[in-house]
């Protein structure tokens, strides 16, 4: 069993406030986020949806590579992106879609097996399971030659 930790410190009120995100590994250390980086185009900070997308893409990518190994196929390069859509819902907001896009080089695998492993990894990675309440999680998988 493993447990990872992240912390947030927030100062100020609502839209004018600013938060700082830190992780126990210091991959993020006092990294800024706020209204502008979440709802506007302020690129000086991050936002929860961007972090969620990065975490989901990382989890899925590892699950895919491990599943390929288990099936006897060695991945040589795997690239995944995740787009997380935040929509207005009533008085608040909700994540209604996560779109994963996978491009991978896996010598010796055929397209059908590649897609089977990719779909299973999408279904079985721990973050996909944790995000099961998201109405739509899609996968566009491309096998590179």
GIKAUR-V182713 format. One record per backbone hydrogen bond with DSSP energy under -1.0 kcal/mol. CO is the residue of the C=O (numbers start at 0). NH is the residue of the N-H. If there is no record, write none. Layout:
<<CO,NH> <CO,NH>>
//
This chain:
<<4,23> <6,21> <8,19> <10,17> <12,15> <13,16> <17,10> <18,32> <19,8> <20,30> <21,6> <22,25> <27,22> <30,20> <31,45> <32,18> <33,37> <34,38> <35,39> <35,41> <46,50> <47,51> <48,52> <49,53> <50,54> <51,55> <52,56> <53,57> <54,58> <55,59> <56,60> <57,61> <58,62> <59,63> <60,64> <61,65> <62,66> <63,67> <64,68> <65,69> <66,70> <67,72> <68,71> <76,104> <78,102> <80,100> <82,98> <84,95> <86,93> <88,91> <91,88> <93,86> <96,84> <97,137> <98,82> <99,139> <100,80> <101,141> <102,78> <103,143> <104,75> <104,76> <105,108> <109,113> <110,114> <111,115> <112,116> <113,117> <114,118> <115,119> <116,120> <117,121> <118,122> <119,123> <120,124> <124,128> <125,129> <126,130> <128,131> <130,133> <135,97> <137,99> <139,101> <141,103>>
//
